C-alpha cells in the first residue's frame, strides 16, 4: 500500500514538474525548462521501474 501511495505521489510530482517546465519555456528560460523535463523523465523512469513494476 505504501508503494502505491509513493507511485501516486511521484505521478503528482511529474505533473507539477511538467507544468513548471512549460511555464519556464513560455517565459524563455529554455535551459531551465530542459533540465526540468530531464528531471521529470528520470522520475518517470524511477516510478515505472521501482514503484509500479515491483
C-alpha positions as CSV (number, residue, x, y, z in Angstrom):
1,X,0.0,0.0,0.0
2,X,2.8,2.4,0.8
3,X,4.4,1.6,-2.6
4,X,1.1,2.6,-4.3
5,X,1.0,5.9,-2.4
6,X,4.6,6.6,-3.4
7,X,3.8,5.9,-7.0
8,X,0.8,8.3,-6.9
9,X,2.9,10.9,-5.2
10,X,5.6,10.5,-7.9
11,X,3.0,10.9,-10.6
12,X,1.7,14.1,-9.0
13,X,5.3,15.4,-8.8
14,X,5.8,14.6,-12.5
15,X,2.7,16.6,-13.5
16,X,3.9,19.5,-11.4
17,X,7.4,19.4,-13.0
18,X,5.8,19.4,-16.5
19,X,3.7,22.5,-15.5
20,X,6.8,24.3,-14.2
21,X,8.8,23.3,-17.3
22,X,6.1,24.6,-19.6
23,X,5.9,27.8,-17.7
24,X,9.7,28.2,-18.0
25,X,9.5,27.6,-21.7
26,X,6.8,30.2,-22.1
27,X,9.0,32.9,-20.5
28,X,12.1,31.9,-22.5
29,X,14.0,30.0,-19.8
30,X,14.8,27.1,-22.2
31,X,17.8,25.7,-20.3
32,X,15.8,25.6,-17.1
33,X,12.9,24.0,-18.9
34,X,15.2,21.4,-20.4
35,X,16.6,20.5,-17.0
36,X,13.2,20.2,-15.5
37,X,12.0,18.0,-18.4
38,X,15.1,15.8,-17.8
39,X,14.2,15.6,-14.1
40,X,10.7,14.6,-14.9
41,X,11.9,11.9,-17.3
42,X,14.2,10.4,-14.6
43,X,11.4,10.5,-12.1
44,X,9.1,8.7,-14.7
45,X,11.8,6.0,-15.1
46,X,12.2,5.6,-11.4
47,X,8.5,5.4,-10.9
48,X,8.0,2.8,-13.6
49,X,11.0,0.6,-12.7
50,X,10.9,0.7,-8.9
51,X,7.5,1.8,-7.7
52,X,5.0,0.3,-10.2
53,X,6.7,-2.8,-11.6
54,X,7.7,-4.5,-8.4
